[in-house]
């Protein structure tokens, strides 16, 4: 029944909780603390741009390898599987296709 071995990519993302904590800190911050906390909030807002983490990971893997998933889908799938050994061909192809959008 479960004959194929496959690594599953599990991403935990607590950015919403961190963002809310920094927002509360901004509200109560002293003038000296405010610039740093505002910058931290900006970083958190940029990191949580709404794109699923597994797609960000896939995009980064392909960017680092210099592979364009739109023009070189097979190479992209191969690179994703190289970076995450055990990932099935179907799962890697799905990640690449989702990037192609």
Backbone as ProteinMPNN parsed JSONL, in Angstrom:
{"seq_chain_A": "XXXXXXXXXXXXXXXXXXXXXXXXXXXXXXXXXXXXXXXXXXXXXXXXXXXXXXXXXXXXXXXXXXXXXXXXXXXXXXXXXXXXXXXXXXXXXXXXXXXXX", "coords_chain_A": {"N_chain_A": [[0.822, -1.199, 0.0], [1.843, 1.34, 0.875], [4.246, 1.597, -0.701], [6.157, 3.262, -1.935], [8.904, 5.302, -1.104], [9.033, 8.512, 0.232], [10.084, 11.788, 0.804], [8.597, 14.208, 2.792], [7.812, 17.569, 2.629], [7.581, 19.658, 5.209], [6.439, 22.596, 6.469], [6.685, 24.935, 8.956], [5.192, 27.845, 9.974], [5.338, 30.64, 11.756], [4.977, 33.321, 11.374], [2.819, 35.1, 11.536], [2.199, 35.22, 14.27], [4.621, 36.22, 15.261], [4.727, 38.66, 13.924], [2.512, 39.973, 15.053], [3.356, 40.133, 17.719], [5.549, 41.867, 17.469], [4.215, 44.116, 16.543], [2.724, 44.788, 18.827], [4.843, 45.419, 20.491], [5.857, 47.658, 19.16], [3.831, 49.455, 19.632], [4.135, 49.938, 22.362], [6.69, 50.939, 22.55], [9.701, 52.7, 23.408], [11.029, 55.901, 22.325], [13.674, 55.411, 21.48], [13.707, 52.693, 20.904], [11.871, 52.416, 18.872], [12.625, 52.816, 15.987], [14.119, 50.46, 15.356], [12.274, 48.423, 15.942], [10.259, 49.038, 14.128], [11.599, 48.527, 11.752], [12.017, 45.786, 12.056], [9.378, 44.905, 11.927], [8.79, 45.594, 9.29], [10.5, 43.82, 7.944], [9.369, 41.359, 8.692], [6.857, 41.636, 7.489], [7.581, 41.659, 4.795], [8.675, 39.119, 4.547], [6.525, 37.434, 4.878], [4.902, 37.206, 2.447], [2.655, 36.006, 1.449], [3.0, 33.972, -0.371], [3.163, 30.465, -0.531], [5.368, 28.684, 1.643], [6.716, 26.409, 0.666], [6.809, 26.914, -2.04], [8.362, 29.208, -2.113], [10.738, 28.106, -1.19], [11.287, 26.297, -3.283], [11.528, 28.095, -5.439], [13.823, 29.49, -4.57], [15.755, 27.431, -4.561], [15.877, 26.872, -7.311], [16.642, 29.357, -8.321], [19.163, 29.657, -7.124], [20.453, 27.586, -8.46], [20.367, 28.507, -11.008], [18.345, 27.832, -12.801], [15.633, 28.096, -14.936], [12.322, 27.563, -14.4], [10.29, 27.832, -16.239], [11.318, 27.587, -18.802], [12.977, 25.394, -18.669], [11.849, 22.907, -17.579], [12.282, 20.144, -16.989], [14.952, 20.09, -16.092], [14.582, 21.708, -13.875], [12.89, 20.167, -12.248], [14.611, 18.027, -11.766], [16.63, 19.357, -10.312], [15.256, 20.199, -7.999], [14.618, 17.727, -6.886], [17.202, 16.825, -6.426], [18.031, 18.52, -4.394], [16.318, 17.779, -2.37], [16.48, 14.861, -1.452], [14.682, 11.864, -1.973], [12.251, 12.967, -2.472], [9.403, 12.533, -4.394], [9.054, 12.043, -7.954], [6.618, 12.974, -8.956], [5.808, 14.8, -6.953], [7.892, 16.691, -7.012], [7.622, 17.607, -9.649], [5.1, 18.759, -9.415], [5.62, 20.915, -7.648], [7.331, 22.456, -9.266], [5.656, 23.016, -11.453], [3.683, 24.505, -10.18], [5.127, 26.801, -9.66], [5.474, 27.752, -12.21], [3.045, 28.617, -12.775]], "CA_chain_A": [[0.0, 0.0, 0.0], [2.725, 2.498, 0.94], [5.506, 1.058, -1.168], [7.137, 4.273, -2.343], [9.455, 6.175, -0.067], [9.001, 9.901, -0.197], [10.286, 12.805, 1.835], [7.545, 15.218, 2.77], [8.279, 18.887, 3.028], [6.677, 20.233, 6.19], [6.897, 23.939, 6.8], [5.974, 25.59, 10.051], [5.348, 29.273, 9.77], [4.743, 31.402, 12.851], [5.187, 34.732, 11.095], [1.69, 35.907, 11.996], [2.369, 35.438, 15.711], [5.777, 37.102, 15.442], [4.326, 39.987, 13.448], [1.621, 40.56, 16.066], [4.173, 40.453, 18.891], [6.328, 43.068, 17.166], [3.259, 45.243, 16.494], [2.446, 45.18, 20.22], [6.054, 46.058, 21.002], [5.92, 48.99, 18.542], [2.839, 50.275, 20.332], [4.641, 50.272, 23.703], [8.13, 51.201, 22.455], [10.279, 54.011, 23.696], [11.523, 56.519, 21.08], [14.932, 54.782, 21.071], [13.423, 51.345, 20.399], [10.917, 52.456, 17.768], [13.143, 52.558, 14.638], [14.483, 49.043, 15.209], [11.057, 47.608, 15.919], [9.582, 49.3, 12.857], [12.357, 47.785, 10.726], [11.709, 44.367, 12.259], [8.025, 44.701, 11.411], [8.899, 45.646, 7.834], [11.116, 42.555, 7.523], [8.364, 40.306, 8.841], [5.826, 41.836, 6.466], [8.14, 41.252, 3.505], [8.896, 37.67, 4.561], [5.237, 36.76, 4.785], [4.244, 37.836, 1.306], [1.485, 35.251, 1.034], [3.365, 32.805, -1.169], [3.452, 29.317, 0.336], [6.789, 28.491, 1.941], [7.324, 25.386, -0.197], [7.089, 27.538, -3.334], [9.525, 30.091, -1.906], [11.902, 27.221, -1.122], [11.525, 25.801, -4.639], [12.031, 29.226, -6.222], [15.193, 29.768, -4.141], [16.588, 26.33, -5.057], [16.073, 27.035, -8.752], [17.414, 30.591, -8.522], [20.551, 29.337, -6.771], [21.002, 26.696, -9.487], [20.313, 29.171, -12.302], [17.426, 27.087, -13.657], [14.339, 28.747, -15.144], [11.327, 26.491, -14.502], [9.409, 28.045, -17.396], [11.97, 27.14, -20.035], [13.725, 24.149, -18.432], [11.066, 22.21, -16.548], [12.906, 18.878, -16.595], [16.118, 20.428, -15.264], [14.076, 22.243, -12.612], [12.431, 19.027, -11.446], [15.816, 17.302, -11.364], [17.329, 20.14, -9.283], [14.458, 20.144, -6.773], [14.809, 16.383, -6.321], [18.592, 16.733, -5.95], [18.109, 19.245, -3.125], [15.508, 17.095, -1.365], [16.486, 13.444, -1.809], [13.515, 11.132, -1.507], [11.044, 13.6, -2.989], [8.962, 11.8, -5.582], [9.028, 12.758, -9.226], [5.327, 13.66, -9.051], [5.799, 15.949, -6.039], [8.82, 17.696, -7.531], [6.996, 18.187, -10.836], [4.013, 19.614, -8.952], [6.212, 22.149, -7.138], [7.835, 23.235, -10.411], [4.501, 23.492, -12.227], [3.032, 25.574, -9.409], [5.937, 28.006, -9.865], [5.26, 28.219, -13.584], [1.813, 29.303, -12.567]], "C_chain_A": [[0.861, 1.256, 0.0], [4.128, 2.072, 0.507], [6.556, 2.096, -1.508], [7.596, 5.094, -1.15], [9.452, 7.594, -0.599], [9.229, 10.809, 1.005], [9.173, 13.828, 1.702], [8.112, 16.509, 3.316], [7.239, 19.5, 3.944], [7.245, 21.571, 6.617], [6.02, 24.495, 7.914], [6.244, 27.071, 9.941], [4.594, 30.017, 10.869], [4.895, 32.895, 12.619], [4.041, 35.604, 11.597], [1.812, 36.216, 13.487], [3.526, 36.394, 15.982], [5.429, 38.528, 15.031], [3.454, 40.686, 14.485], [2.398, 40.955, 17.32], [4.987, 41.721, 18.659], [5.408, 44.285, 17.084], [2.918, 45.725, 17.909], [3.648, 45.909, 20.81], [6.216, 47.464, 20.429], [5.001, 49.942, 19.291], [3.374, 50.779, 21.676], [6.102, 50.728, 23.705], [8.505, 52.612, 22.88], [10.777, 54.59, 22.371], [12.823, 55.879, 20.575], [14.702, 53.41, 20.429], [12.627, 51.357, 19.094], [11.515, 52.186, 16.382], [13.49, 51.081, 14.392], [13.271, 48.141, 15.128], [10.277, 47.821, 14.624], [10.274, 48.566, 11.714], [12.074, 46.291, 10.843], [10.327, 44.035, 11.706], [8.023, 44.711, 9.883], [9.478, 44.334, 7.292], [10.11, 41.414, 7.605], [7.267, 40.426, 7.792], [6.318, 41.386, 5.094], [8.337, 39.746, 3.427], [7.596, 36.905, 4.395], [4.406, 37.332, 3.664], [3.041, 37.058, 0.78], [1.797, 34.044, 0.171], [3.673, 31.645, -0.232], [4.955, 29.074, 0.46], [7.436, 27.462, 1.013], [7.612, 25.937, -1.592], [8.26, 28.514, -3.231], [10.811, 29.268, -1.884], [12.276, 26.748, -2.526], [12.105, 26.903, -5.517], [13.49, 29.528, -5.869], [16.158, 28.691, -4.638], [16.903, 26.54, -6.537], [16.848, 28.306, -9.087], [18.889, 30.331, -8.238], [21.232, 28.482, -7.84], [21.016, 27.341, -10.874], [19.408, 28.459, -13.305], [16.093, 27.827, -13.73], [13.277, 27.665, -15.325], [10.392, 26.645, -15.695], [10.006, 27.491, -18.682], [12.692, 25.802, -19.894], [13.056, 23.333, -17.319], [11.741, 20.929, -16.08], [14.121, 19.128, -15.711], [15.678, 20.953, -13.901], [13.619, 21.117, -11.696], [13.634, 18.245, -10.922], [16.523, 18.025, -10.225], [16.578, 20.103, -7.951], [14.642, 18.784, -6.096], [16.228, 16.192, -5.791], [18.724, 17.394, -4.576], [17.32, 18.574, -2.013], [15.411, 15.619, -1.74], [15.275, 12.729, -1.196], [12.206, 11.736, -1.972], [10.656, 12.892, -4.281], [8.996, 12.69, -6.813], [7.738, 13.567, -9.344], [5.289, 14.905, -8.165], [6.715, 17.058, -6.526], [8.228, 18.384, -8.759], [5.858, 19.122, -10.445], [4.546, 20.945, -8.433], [6.671, 23.047, -8.29], [6.672, 23.797, -11.221], [3.77, 24.604, -11.496], [3.814, 26.88, -9.535], [5.681, 28.612, -11.241], [3.939, 28.965, -13.69], [0.788, 29.425, -13.552]], "O_chain_A": [[0.626, 2.156, -0.806], [5.082, 2.183, 1.278], [7.749, 1.822, -1.375], [6.801, 5.519, -0.312], [9.824, 7.842, -1.745], [8.645, 10.619, 2.072], [8.853, 14.26, 0.595], [8.802, 16.528, 4.335], [6.136, 19.827, 3.506], [8.387, 21.664, 7.067], [4.793, 24.519, 7.822], [7.393, 27.498, 9.827], [3.364, 30.019, 10.901], [4.939, 33.663, 13.581], [4.27, 36.73, 12.039], [1.558, 37.342, 13.914], [3.421, 37.276, 16.834], [5.794, 39.485, 15.713], [3.646, 41.871, 14.76], [2.127, 41.997, 17.916], [5.102, 42.558, 19.555], [5.789, 45.374, 17.514], [2.835, 46.928, 18.155], [3.495, 46.892, 21.535], [6.663, 48.369, 21.134], [5.355, 51.092, 19.549], [3.097, 51.91, 22.076], [6.689, 50.885, 24.776], [7.74, 53.565, 22.732], [10.931, 53.855, 21.396], [13.047, 55.813, 19.367], [15.427, 53.021, 19.514], [12.704, 50.415, 18.306], [10.95, 51.377, 15.646], [13.182, 50.533, 13.334], [13.242, 47.201, 14.334], [9.697, 46.877, 14.087], [9.615, 48.044, 10.815], [11.909, 45.61, 9.831], [10.141, 42.989, 11.085], [7.322, 43.915, 9.258], [8.992, 43.805, 6.293], [10.015, 40.599, 6.688], [6.799, 39.416, 7.266], [5.561, 40.8, 4.32], [8.183, 39.156, 2.357], [7.591, 35.819, 3.814], [3.329, 37.881, 3.897], [2.47, 37.431, -0.245], [0.942, 33.176, -0.004], [4.374, 31.827, 0.764], [5.708, 29.24, -0.5], [8.589, 27.631, 0.616], [8.545, 25.487, -2.257], [9.058, 28.629, -4.161], [11.827, 29.653, -2.463], [13.444, 26.794, -2.911], [13.064, 26.674, -6.253], [14.302, 29.79, -6.755], [17.26, 29.007, -5.086], [18.05, 26.403, -6.962], [17.628, 28.322, -10.039], [19.758, 30.733, -9.011], [22.427, 28.628, -8.098], [21.603, 26.795, -11.808], [19.667, 28.477, -14.508], [15.498, 28.146, -12.701], [13.322, 26.921, -16.304], [9.766, 25.672, -16.114], [9.287, 26.987, -19.545], [12.987, 25.149, -20.895], [13.639, 23.108, -16.259], [11.767, 20.655, -14.879], [14.301, 18.456, -14.695], [16.323, 20.679, -12.889], [13.929, 21.115, -10.504], [13.659, 17.849, -9.756], [16.971, 17.387, -9.272], [17.197, 19.989, -6.893], [14.802, 18.706, -4.878], [16.433, 15.474, -4.812], [19.437, 16.896, -3.705], [17.618, 18.775, -0.835], [14.398, 15.172, -2.277], [14.908, 12.971, -0.047], [11.159, 11.094, -1.88], [11.495, 12.681, -5.157], [8.97, 13.917, -6.722], [7.764, 14.716, -9.784], [4.792, 15.949, -8.586], [6.359, 18.235, -6.461], [8.322, 19.604, -8.895], [5.67, 20.165, -11.072], [3.984, 21.996, -8.743], [6.424, 24.252, -8.282], [6.716, 24.957, -11.633], [3.289, 25.547, -12.124], [3.217, 27.957, -9.517], [5.674, 29.832, -11.406], [3.741, 29.814, -14.559], [-0.249, 30.035, -13.292]]}, "name": "protein", "num_of_chains": 1, "seq": "XXXXXXXXXXXXXXXXXXXXXXXXXXXXXXXXXXXXXXXXXXXXXXXXXXXXXXXXXXXXXXXXXXXXXXXXXXXXXXXXXXXXXXXXXXXXXXXXXXXXX"}
